[in-house]
Amino acid sequence: MRVGAIDIGSNSVRLLVADLPGGDPWGADMETVARAGEACRLGKGLHETGRVDEALVERAGTIVHEFMRRARSLGARHVVAAATAALRRATNGAAAAERISEVSQVPVRILSEADEARLVYRAVVIGLGQSVRGSQSVVFDLGGGSTEVASGVGERLGRWTSLPFGAVTLTERLGVSDPPTEAELAASRDWVRQELMHGCASFPDRVAVLAGVGGTITVLAALEAGMNAYDPTLLEGAFMPRERVLSLVDRLVRATHEERRAMPVMGEGRADIVGTGALVVEGLLERFQAPGLICSTQGLRYGLARLAGEEWRALQREA
């Protein structure tokens, strides 16, 4: 069963085409056929205006159209396209989703916070395998416009929350210098700490497993591995000890924009937001007193692909 997923995020649009052997969409086996991503910055300016920019909506539609063409050309039988925080929060979010659907000729759904947290948590835990399935875990997805945090034991989801900030919106909100001053760093860290204290108040004090998804996490893992080119197969499940994560975060937040751009693993549209994203990672590591951070490359689009398989199987039964 070959399926596709298109994740329309606040910072980028991502494609996944995958095979689901054995007929169980939520089984352990999933074979990646193709992955792609393109920066779009759909959430740019949302914090100030409450709306997504029409030009960015058009660009998102064009990217989704191209990704859909690629998925079909690779034989995907069913493709799920879904948008997250930017369209969920924007006053013109429903109209933007409709316009992206028109441009791309793909139905676009806007995920609820609960559905996004559930899909991410389950996809990450299944992807990481037996090593985390019996452990109390916290999984977070640090996106452009929101940060989903979910806890559970194995695949059993417990508590979840959607924090109303991500790497893009938080960068716009904090507005620090390049590079930031000591006072700006202290104020930013305090702001993140307070938000996490309130937003995650009902979660356990500490966990054995803290796993993260998103561009900031893969940048940290790639820097830790000394990679010169991004290779997700080498990063999936990589463990970074606590002190190494904190050291890498400090390196990122104190670097200038140009210094970050020069880092070989820095993807397009990432250098200006990765420092702020790193502060959120630092805050979560401290909030949950975790021994380190596990990098997952199987975030929302993997959950969407499994959902596509589930929907395709239901359609086949109905037929």
ROLO-893479 format. One record per residue (C-alpha): residue number from 1; residue in one letter; y, x, z. Coordinates in Angstrom, 2 decimals, decimal comma, padded with zeros to 5 digits. Layout:
<nodes>
<node numar="NUM" kolmi="A" y="Y" x="X" z="Z"/>
...
</nodes>
This chain:
<nodes>
<node numar="1" kolmi="M" y="000,00" x="000,00" z="000,00"/>
<node numar="2" kolmi="R" y="003,15" x="001,75" z="-001,24"/>
<node numar="3" kolmi="V" y="006,40" x="000,47" z="000,24"/>
<node numar="4" kolmi="G" y="010,05" x="001,44" z="000,41"/>
<node numar="5" kolmi="A" y="012,88" x="001,31" z="002,96"/>
<node numar="6" kolmi="I" y="016,63" x="001,71" z="002,57"/>
<node numar="7" kolmi="D" y="018,59" x="002,29" z="005,77"/>
<node numar="8" kolmi="I" y="022,30" x="001,53" z="005,29"/>
<node numar="9" kolmi="G" y="023,87" x="003,33" z="008,22"/>
<node numar="10" kolmi="S" y="027,42" x="003,94" z="009,38"/>
<node numar="11" kolmi="N" y="027,42" x="007,54" z="008,13"/>
<node numar="12" kolmi="S" y="024,82" x="007,65" z="005,36"/>
<node numar="13" kolmi="V" y="022,34" x="005,67" z="003,29"/>
<node numar="14" kolmi="R" y="018,72" x="006,82" z="003,50"/>
<node numar="15" kolmi="L" y="015,66" x="006,10" z="001,37"/>
<node numar="16" kolmi="L" y="011,99" x="006,33" z="002,20"/>
<node numar="17" kolmi="V" y="009,02" x="005,63" z="-000,05"/>
<node numar="18" kolmi="A" y="005,70" x="005,80" z="001,77"/>
<node numar="19" kolmi="D" y="002,02" x="004,96" z="001,51"/>
<node numar="20" kolmi="L" y="000,35" x="002,97" z="004,30"/>
<node numar="21" kolmi="P" y="-003,39" x="003,70" z="004,05"/>
<node numar="22" kolmi="G" y="-005,95" x="001,40" z="005,55"/>
<node numar="23" kolmi="G" y="-003,89" x="-001,76" z="005,34"/>
<node numar="24" kolmi="D" y="-002,42" x="-001,53" z="008,87"/>
<node numar="25" kolmi="P" y="001,37" x="-001,17" z="008,59"/>
<node numar="26" kolmi="W" y="001,59" x="000,00" z="012,21"/>
<node numar="27" kolmi="G" y="-001,39" x="002,32" z="012,10"/>
<node numar="28" kolmi="A" y="-001,18" x="006,04" z="012,79"/>
<node numar="29" kolmi="D" y="-001,46" x="007,01" z="009,14"/>
<node numar="30" kolmi="M" y="001,63" x="007,07" z="006,98"/>
<node numar="31" kolmi="E" y="002,12" x="009,34" z="004,01"/>
<node numar="32" kolmi="T" y="005,66" x="010,14" z="002,92"/>
<node numar="33" kolmi="V" y="006,04" x="009,98" z="-000,87"/>
<node numar="34" kolmi="A" y="009,80" x="010,55" z="-001,12"/>
<node numar="35" kolmi="R" y="012,81" x="010,82" z="001,18"/>
<node numar="36" kolmi="A" y="016,48" x="010,97" z="000,27"/>
<node numar="37" kolmi="G" y="019,84" x="010,52" z="001,91"/>
<node numar="38" kolmi="E" y="023,45" x="010,41" z="000,82"/>
<node numar="39" kolmi="A" y="026,61" x="010,41" z="002,91"/>
<node numar="40" kolmi="C" y="028,70" x="007,27" z="002,55"/>
<node numar="41" kolmi="R" y="030,70" x="007,02" z="005,82"/>
<node numar="42" kolmi="L" y="030,64" x="003,22" z="005,74"/>
<node numar="43" kolmi="G" y="031,86" x="003,10" z="009,33"/>
<node numar="44" kolmi="K" y="034,98" x="005,18" z="008,68"/>
<node numar="45" kolmi="G" y="038,05" x="003,58" z="010,24"/>
<node numar="46" kolmi="L" y="036,05" x="000,71" z="011,74"/>
<node numar="47" kolmi="H" y="037,20" x="001,53" z="015,27"/>
<node numar="48" kolmi="E" y="040,85" x="001,10" z="014,26"/>
<node numar="49" kolmi="T" y="040,70" x="-001,77" z="011,75"/>
<node numar="50" kolmi="G" y="037,59" x="-003,73" z="012,71"/>
<node numar="51" kolmi="R" y="036,67" x="-003,85" z="009,00"/>
<node numar="52" kolmi="V" y="034,62" x="-001,78" z="006,57"/>
<node numar="53" kolmi="D" y="036,62" x="-000,44" z="003,65"/>
<node numar="54" kolmi="E" y="035,95" x="-002,23" z="000,34"/>
<node numar="55" kolmi="A" y="035,79" x="001,03" z="-001,63"/>
<node numar="56" kolmi="L" y="033,11" x="002,33" z="000,74"/>
<node numar="57" kolmi="V" y="031,20" x="-000,94" z="000,38"/>
<node numar="58" kolmi="E" y="031,18" x="-000,45" z="-003,40"/>
<node numar="59" kolmi="R" y="029,94" x="003,12" z="-002,97"/>
<node numar="60" kolmi="A" y="027,19" x="001,95" z="-000,63"/>
<node numar="61" kolmi="G" y="026,14" x="-000,64" z="-003,20"/>
<node numar="62" kolmi="T" y="025,89" x="002,03" z="-005,90"/>
<node numar="63" kolmi="I" y="023,78" x="004,30" z="-003,69"/>
<node numar="64" kolmi="V" y="021,46" x="001,44" z="-002,69"/>
<node numar="65" kolmi="H" y="021,06" x="000,47" z="-006,35"/>
<node numar="66" kolmi="E" y="020,02" x="004,03" z="-007,26"/>
<node numar="67" kolmi="F" y="017,64" x="004,27" z="-004,31"/>
<node numar="68" kolmi="M" y="016,05" x="000,94" z="-005,25"/>
<node numar="69" kolmi="R" y="015,55" x="002,19" z="-008,81"/>
<node numar="70" kolmi="R" y="013,84" x="005,31" z="-007,49"/>
<node numar="71" kolmi="A" y="011,62" x="003,33" z="-005,13"/>
<node numar="72" kolmi="R" y="010,49" x="001,02" z="-007,94"/>
<node numar="73" kolmi="S" y="009,89" x="003,94" z="-010,31"/>
<node numar="74" kolmi="L" y="007,59" x="005,47" z="-007,68"/>
<node numar="75" kolmi="G" y="005,59" x="002,24" z="-007,43"/>
<node numar="76" kolmi="A" y="006,87" x="000,67" z="-004,21"/>
<node numar="77" kolmi="R" y="005,57" x="-002,91" z="-004,08"/>
<node numar="78" kolmi="H" y="007,99" x="-004,18" z="-001,46"/>
<node numar="79" kolmi="V" y="011,30" x="-002,66" z="-000,34"/>
<node numar="80" kolmi="V" y="013,30" x="-003,59" z="002,76"/>
<node numar="81" kolmi="A" y="017,03" x="-002,78" z="002,75"/>
<node numar="82" kolmi="A" y="018,82" x="-003,16" z="006,07"/>
<node numar="83" kolmi="A" y="022,26" x="-002,37" z="007,48"/>
<node numar="84" kolmi="T" y="023,07" x="-001,42" z="011,05"/>
<node numar="85" kolmi="A" y="026,10" x="-001,02" z="013,33"/>
<node numar="86" kolmi="A" y="028,93" x="-000,81" z="010,79"/>
<node numar="87" kolmi="L" y="028,16" x="-004,18" z="009,18"/>
<node numar="88" kolmi="R" y="026,97" x="-005,68" z="012,46"/>
<node numar="89" kolmi="R" y="030,37" x="-005,12" z="014,06"/>
<node numar="90" kolmi="A" y="032,79" x="-005,44" z="011,17"/>
<node numar="91" kolmi="T" y="034,65" x="-008,71" z="010,82"/>
<node numar="92" kolmi="N" y="033,82" x="-008,57" z="007,11"/>
<node numar="93" kolmi="G" y="030,26" x="-007,36" z="007,71"/>
<node numar="94" kolmi="A" y="028,51" x="-010,41" z="006,23"/>
<node numar="95" kolmi="A" y="030,70" x="-010,30" z="003,12"/>
<node numar="96" kolmi="A" y="030,06" x="-006,55" z="002,80"/>
<node numar="97" kolmi="A" y="026,28" x="-007,06" z="002,99"/>
<node numar="98" kolmi="E" y="026,55" x="-009,76" z="000,32"/>
<node numar="99" kolmi="R" y="028,58" x="-007,44" z="-001,91"/>
<node numar="100" kolmi="I" y="026,13" x="-004,55" z="-001,50"/>
<node numar="101" kolmi="S" y="023,36" x="-006,98" z="-002,44"/>
<node numar="102" kolmi="E" y="025,27" x="-008,01" z="-005,58"/>
<node numar="103" kolmi="V" y="025,96" x="-004,43" z="-006,70"/>
<node numar="104" kolmi="S" y="022,47" x="-003,15" z="-005,94"/>
<node numar="105" kolmi="Q" y="020,47" x="-006,27" z="-006,84"/>
<node numar="106" kolmi="V" y="018,62" x="-005,85" z="-003,54"/>
<node numar="107" kolmi="P" y="018,75" x="-008,37" z="-000,66"/>
<node numar="108" kolmi="V" y="020,42" x="-006,64" z="002,31"/>
<node numar="109" kolmi="R" y="019,76" x="-007,85" z="005,84"/>
<node numar="110" kolmi="I" y="021,86" x="-006,93" z="008,87"/>
<node numar="111" kolmi="L" y="019,62" x="-005,87" z="011,74"/>
<node numar="112" kolmi="S" y="020,26" x="-007,12" z="015,24"/>
<node numar="113" kolmi="E" y="020,60" x="-004,54" z="018,01"/>
<node numar="114" kolmi="A" y="017,24" x="-005,64" z="019,43"/>
<node numar="115" kolmi="D" y="015,41" x="-005,31" z="016,11"/>
<node numar="116" kolmi="E" y="016,92" x="-001,89" z="015,45"/>
<node numar="117" kolmi="A" y="015,91" x="-000,58" z="018,89"/>
<node numar="118" kolmi="R" y="012,39" x="-002,02" z="018,57"/>
<node numar="119" kolmi="L" y="011,79" x="-000,61" z="015,08"/>
<node numar="120" kolmi="V" y="013,09" x="002,85" z="015,99"/>
<node numar="121" kolmi="Y" y="011,15" x="003,10" z="019,25"/>
<node numar="122" kolmi="R" y="007,84" x="002,09" z="017,76"/>
<node numar="123" kolmi="A" y="008,22" x="004,23" z="014,63"/>
<node numar="124" kolmi="V" y="009,08" x="007,34" z="016,65"/>
<node numar="125" kolmi="V" y="006,24" x="006,95" z="019,15"/>
<node numar="126" kolmi="I" y="003,66" x="006,32" z="016,41"/>
<node numar="127" kolmi="G" y="005,01" x="009,27" z="014,44"/>
<node numar="128" kolmi="L" y="004,80" x="011,67" z="017,39"/>
<node numar="129" kolmi="G" y="001,16" x="010,78" z="017,96"/>
<node numar="130" kolmi="Q" y="-001,21" x="011,03" z="020,89"/>
<node numar="131" kolmi="S" y="000,85" x="013,58" z="022,82"/>
<node numar="132" kolmi="V" y="003,41" x="010,94" z="023,87"/>
<node numar="133" kolmi="R" y="001,50" x="007,67" z="023,71"/>
<node numar="134" kolmi="G" y="000,54" x="007,61" z="027,38"/>
<node numar="135" kolmi="S" y="003,83" x="008,96" z="028,68"/>
<node numar="136" kolmi="Q" y="006,92" x="007,26" z="029,98"/>
<node numar="137" kolmi="S" y="009,37" x="007,92" z="027,18"/>
<node numar="138" kolmi="V" y="012,97" x="007,40" z="026,18"/>
<node numar="139" kolmi="V" y="013,73" x="007,32" z="022,47"/>
<node numar="140" kolmi="F" y="017,30" x="007,38" z="021,20"/>
<node numar="141" kolmi="D" y="018,71" x="007,00" z="017,72"/>
<node numar="142" kolmi="L" y="022,14" x="008,61" z="017,46"/>
<node numar="143" kolmi="G" y="023,71" x="007,01" z="014,41"/>
<node numar="144" kolmi="G" y="027,19" x="006,95" z="012,99"/>
<node numar="145" kolmi="G" y="028,37" x="003,74" z="014,65"/>
<node numar="146" kolmi="S" y="025,99" x="003,12" z="017,55"/>
<node numar="147" kolmi="T" y="023,37" x="004,80" z="019,69"/>
<node numar="148" kolmi="E" y="020,17" x="002,87" z="020,38"/>
<node numar="149" kolmi="V" y="018,32" x="003,88" z="023,55"/>
<node numar="150" kolmi="A" y="014,88" x="002,48" z="024,36"/>
<node numar="151" kolmi="S" y="012,32" x="003,26" z="027,06"/>
<node numar="152" kolmi="G" y="008,68" x="002,42" z="027,38"/>
<node numar="153" kolmi="V" y="005,17" x="003,71" z="027,95"/>
<node numar="154" kolmi="G" y="003,40" x="004,62" z="024,76"/>
<node numar="155" kolmi="E" y="004,02" x="001,95" z="022,13"/>
<node numar="156" kolmi="R" y="004,90" x="-000,63" z="024,80"/>
<node numar="157" kolmi="L" y="008,65" x="-001,08" z="024,62"/>
<node numar="158" kolmi="G" y="010,37" x="-001,73" z="027,92"/>
<node numar="159" kolmi="R" y="014,14" x="-001,64" z="028,28"/>
<node numar="160" kolmi="W" y="016,59" x="-001,04" z="025,48"/>
<node numar="161" kolmi="T" y="020,32" x="-000,94" z="024,91"/>
<node numar="162" kolmi="S" y="022,68" x="-000,40" z="022,02"/>
<node numar="163" kolmi="L" y="025,63" x="001,76" z="023,01"/>
<node numar="164" kolmi="P" y="028,78" x="000,87" z="021,01"/>
<node numar="165" kolmi="F" y="029,47" x="004,39" z="019,75"/>
<node numar="166" kolmi="G" y="027,91" x="006,93" z="017,42"/>
<node numar="167" kolmi="A" y="028,85" x="010,28" z="015,92"/>
<node numar="168" kolmi="V" y="031,41" x="008,81" z="013,48"/>
<node numar="169" kolmi="T" y="033,11" x="006,27" z="015,74"/>
<node numar="170" kolmi="L" y="033,15" x="008,61" z="018,73"/>
<node numar="171" kolmi="T" y="034,72" x="011,40" z="016,67"/>
<node numar="172" kolmi="E" y="037,50" x="009,00" z="015,63"/>
<node numar="173" kolmi="R" y="037,92" x="007,71" z="019,19"/>
<node numar="174" kolmi="L" y="038,12" x="011,12" z="020,91"/>
<node numar="175" kolmi="G" y="040,25" x="012,81" z="018,23"/>
<node numar="176" kolmi="V" y="039,95" x="016,39" z="019,54"/>
<node numar="177" kolmi="S" y="041,57" x="019,51" z="018,08"/>
<node numar="178" kolmi="D" y="039,81" x="021,99" z="015,78"/>
<node numar="179" kolmi="P" y="038,43" x="023,74" z="017,77"/>
<node numar="180" kolmi="P" y="038,75" x="021,56" z="020,88"/>
<node numar="181" kolmi="T" y="040,61" x="022,80" z="023,92"/>
<node numar="182" kolmi="E" y="038,89" x="023,18" z="027,29"/>
<node numar="183" kolmi="A" y="040,78" x="020,13" z="028,55"/>
<node numar="184" kolmi="E" y="039,67" x="018,06" z="025,54"/>
<node numar="185" kolmi="L" y="036,05" x="019,11" z="026,01"/>
<node numar="186" kolmi="A" y="036,14" x="018,25" z="029,71"/>
<node numar="187" kolmi="A" y="037,70" x="014,84" z="028,99"/>
<node numar="188" kolmi="S" y="035,19" x="014,11" z="026,18"/>
<node numar="189" kolmi="R" y="032,22" x="015,07" z="028,33"/>
<node numar="190" kolmi="D" y="033,49" x="012,89" z="031,17"/>
<node numar="191" kolmi="W" y="033,97" x="009,93" z="028,81"/>
<node numar="192" kolmi="V" y="030,43" x="010,25" z="027,43"/>
<node numar="193" kolmi="R" y="028,99" x="010,69" z="030,93"/>
<node numar="194" kolmi="Q" y="030,68" x="007,53" z="032,19"/>
<node numar="195" kolmi="E" y="029,58" x="005,48" z="029,18"/>
<node numar="196" kolmi="L" y="025,97" x="006,60" z="029,57"/>
<node numar="197" kolmi="M" y="026,03" x="005,94" z="033,31"/>
<node numar="198" kolmi="H" y="027,08" x="002,32" z="032,73"/>
<node numar="199" kolmi="G" y="025,19" x="001,69" z="029,47"/>
<node numar="200" kolmi="C" y="021,89" x="003,09" z="030,75"/>
<node numar="201" kolmi="A" y="022,18" x="001,94" z="034,37"/>
<node numar="202" kolmi="S" y="018,93" x="-000,06" z="034,27"/>
<node numar="203" kolmi="F" y="016,83" x="002,78" z="032,84"/>
<node numar="204" kolmi="P" y="014,61" x="005,13" z="034,88"/>
<node numar="205" kolmi="D" y="016,37" x="008,10" z="036,49"/>
<node numar="206" kolmi="R" y="014,14" x="010,64" z="034,78"/>
<node numar="207" kolmi="V" y="011,50" x="010,71" z="032,04"/>
<node numar="208" kolmi="A" y="008,84" x="013,14" z="030,88"/>
<node numar="209" kolmi="V" y="009,57" x="012,56" z="027,20"/>
<node numar="210" kolmi="L" y="013,03" x="012,35" z="025,61"/>
<node numar="211" kolmi="A" y="012,87" x="012,04" z="021,83"/>
<node numar="212" kolmi="G" y="015,84" x="011,81" z="019,51"/>
<node numar="213" kolmi="V" y="016,41" x="010,67" z="015,94"/>
<node numar="214" kolmi="G" y="019,39" x="011,30" z="013,69"/>
<node numar="215" kolmi="G" y="021,28" x="014,01" z="011,85"/>
<node numar="216" kolmi="T" y="022,66" x="015,64" z="015,00"/>
<node numar="217" kolmi="I" y="019,15" x="016,07" z="016,43"/>
<node numar="218" kolmi="T" y="017,73" x="017,56" z="013,23"/>
<node numar="219" kolmi="V" y="020,66" x="019,98" z="013,04"/>
<node numar="220" kolmi="L" y="019,94" x="021,13" z="016,61"/>
<node numar="221" kolmi="A" y="016,22" x="021,52" z="015,86"/>
<node numar="222" kolmi="A" y="016,86" x="023,38" z="012,61"/>
<node numar="223" kolmi="L" y="019,27" x="025,77" z="014,36"/>
<node numar="224" kolmi="E" y="016,70" x="026,34" z="017,11"/>
<node numar="225" kolmi="A" y="014,05" x="027,12" z="014,46"/>
<node numar="226" kolmi="G" y="016,38" x="029,45" z="012,55"/>
<node numar="227" kolmi="M" y="015,93" x="027,48" z="009,33"/>
<node numar="228" kolmi="N" y="017,97" x="028,26" z="006,23"/>
<node numar="229" kolmi="A" y="016,97" x="025,05" z="004,45"/>
<node numar="230" kolmi="Y" y="016,16" x="021,62" z="005,85"/>
<node numar="231" kolmi="D" y="012,43" x="020,87" z="005,92"/>
<node numar="232" kolmi="P" y="011,52" x="017,73" z="007,90"/>
<node numar="233" kolmi="T" y="007,83" x="018,62" z="007,99"/>
<node numar="234" kolmi="L" y="008,67" x="021,65" z="010,15"/>
<node numar="235" kolmi="L" y="010,90" x="019,68" z="012,51"/>
<node numar="236" kolmi="E" y="008,83" x="016,59" z="013,28"/>
<node numar="237" kolmi="G" y="007,71" x="016,79" z="016,90"/>
<node numar="238" kolmi="A" y="009,51" x="020,07" z="017,58"/>
<node numar="239" kolmi="F" y="010,24" x="020,54" z="021,29"/>
<node numar="240" kolmi="M" y="013,46" x="022,22" z="022,42"/>
<node numar="241" kolmi="P" y="013,65" x="023,29" z="026,09"/>
<node numar="242" kolmi="R" y="016,56" x="021,91" z="028,06"/>
<node numar="243" kolmi="E" y="018,51" x="025,17" z="028,40"/>
<node numar="244" kolmi="R" y="018,19" x="025,89" z="024,67"/>
<node numar="245" kolmi="V" y="019,54" x="022,44" z="023,80"/>
<node numar="246" kolmi="L" y="022,51" x="022,87" z="026,13"/>
<node numar="247" kolmi="S" y="023,25" x="026,29" z="024,63"/>
<node numar="248" kolmi="L" y="023,11" x="024,95" z="021,06"/>
<node numar="249" kolmi="V" y="025,33" x="022,00" z="021,98"/>
<node numar="250" kolmi="D" y="027,91" x="024,37" z="023,44"/>
<node numar="251" kolmi="R" y="027,80" x="026,45" z="020,26"/>
<node numar="252" kolmi="L" y="028,40" x="023,40" z="018,07"/>
<node numar="253" kolmi="V" y="031,19" x="021,84" z="020,10"/>
<node numar="254" kolmi="R" y="033,17" x="025,09" z="020,37"/>
<node numar="255" kolmi="A" y="032,86" x="025,99" z="016,68"/>
<node numar="256" kolmi="T" y="035,58" x="025,20" z="014,17"/>
<node numar="257" kolmi="H" y="034,95" x="022,73" z="011,37"/>
<node numar="258" kolmi="E" y="034,68" x="025,59" z="008,87"/>
<node numar="259" kolmi="E" y="032,23" x="027,49" z="011,09"/>
<node numar="260" kolmi="R" y="030,01" x="024,41" z="011,29"/>
<node numar="261" kolmi="R" y="030,22" x="023,86" z="007,52"/>
<node numar="262" kolmi="A" y="028,97" x="027,42" z="007,01"/>
<node numar="263" kolmi="M" y="025,79" x="026,78" z="008,98"/>
<node numar="264" kolmi="P" y="022,91" x="026,66" z="006,44"/>
<node numar="265" kolmi="V" y="021,35" x="023,46" z="007,82"/>
<node numar="266" kolmi="M" y="024,56" x="021,44" z="007,87"/>
<node numar="267" kolmi="G" y="024,18" x="018,51" z="005,49"/>
<node numar="268" kolmi="E" y="027,01" x="016,96" z="003,50"/>
<node numar="269" kolmi="G" y="029,32" x="014,84" z="005,63"/>
<node numar="270" kolmi="R" y="027,95" x="016,21" z="008,91"/>
<node numar="271" kolmi="A" y="030,17" x="019,13" z="009,97"/>
<node numar="272" kolmi="D" y="033,08" x="017,01" z="011,20"/>
<node numar="273" kolmi="I" y="030,97" x="014,73" z="013,41"/>
<node numar="274" kolmi="V" y="028,07" x="016,89" z="014,64"/>
<node numar="275" kolmi="G" y="030,06" x="018,36" z="017,56"/>
<node numar="276" kolmi="T" y="030,78" x="014,94" z="019,01"/>
<node numar="277" kolmi="G" y="027,21" x="013,87" z="018,36"/>
<node numar="278" kolmi="A" y="026,01" x="016,94" z="020,25"/>
<node numar="279" kolmi="L" y="027,99" x="015,83" z="023,33"/>
<node numar="280" kolmi="V" y="026,02" x="012,55" z="023,32"/>
<node numar="281" kolmi="V" y="022,73" x="014,51" z="023,15"/>
<node numar="282" kolmi="E" y="023,91" x="016,66" z="026,06"/>
<node numar="283" kolmi="G" y="024,83" x="013,55" z="028,04"/>
<node numar="284" kolmi="L" y="021,46" x="011,89" z="027,45"/>
<node numar="285" kolmi="L" y="019,57" x="015,04" z="028,39"/>
<node numar="286" kolmi="E" y="021,45" x="015,15" z="031,69"/>
<node numar="287" kolmi="R" y="021,26" x="011,39" z="032,30"/>
<node numar="288" kolmi="F" y="017,46" x="011,34" z="032,07"/>
<node numar="289" kolmi="Q" y="016,90" x="014,78" z="033,66"/>
<node numar="290" kolmi="A" y="014,47" x="015,56" z="030,86"/>
<node numar="291" kolmi="P" y="012,77" x="018,97" z="030,55"/>
<node numar="292" kolmi="G" y="013,84" x="019,16" z="026,93"/>
<node numar="293" kolmi="L" y="014,28" x="017,26" z="023,70"/>
<node numar="294" kolmi="I" y="011,72" x="016,31" z="021,06"/>
<node numar="295" kolmi="C" y="013,00" x="016,03" z="017,50"/>
<node numar="296" kolmi="S" y="011,74" x="013,07" z="015,49"/>
<node numar="297" kolmi="T" y="012,41" x="012,70" z="011,78"/>
<node numar="298" kolmi="Q" y="010,76" x="009,26" z="011,67"/>
<node numar="299" kolmi="G" y="013,58" x="006,97" z="012,64"/>
<node numar="300" kolmi="L" y="014,73" x="003,58" z="011,44"/>
<node numar="301" kolmi="R" y="013,72" x="003,93" z="007,80"/>
<node numar="302" kolmi="Y" y="010,12" x="004,59" z="008,92"/>
<node numar="303" kolmi="G" y="010,21" x="001,44" z="011,02"/>
<node numar="304" kolmi="L" y="011,65" x="-000,45" z="008,05"/>
<node numar="305" kolmi="A" y="008,88" x="000,87" z="005,79"/>
<node numar="306" kolmi="R" y="006,26" x="-000,35" z="008,25"/>
<node numar="307" kolmi="L" y="008,07" x="-003,70" z="008,36"/>
<node numar="308" kolmi="A" y="007,97" x="-003,78" z="004,54"/>
<node numar="309" kolmi="G" y="004,21" x="-003,28" z="004,71"/>
<node numar="310" kolmi="E" y="003,89" x="-006,09" z="007,24"/>
<node numar="311" kolmi="E" y="005,92" x="-008,44" z="005,05"/>
<node numar="312" kolmi="W" y="004,00" x="-007,49" z="001,90"/>
<node numar="313" kolmi="R" y="000,67" x="-008,18" z="003,60"/>
<node numar="314" kolmi="A" y="001,95" x="-011,60" z="004,74"/>
<node numar="315" kolmi="L" y="003,10" x="-012,41" z="001,18"/>
<node numar="316" kolmi="Q" y="-000,32" x="-011,47" z="-000,18"/>
<node numar="317" kolmi="R" y="-002,05" x="-013,76" z="002,32"/>
<node numar="318" kolmi="E" y="000,22" x="-016,64" z="001,35"/>
<node numar="319" kolmi="A" y="-000,52" x="-016,07" z="-002,34"/>
</nodes>
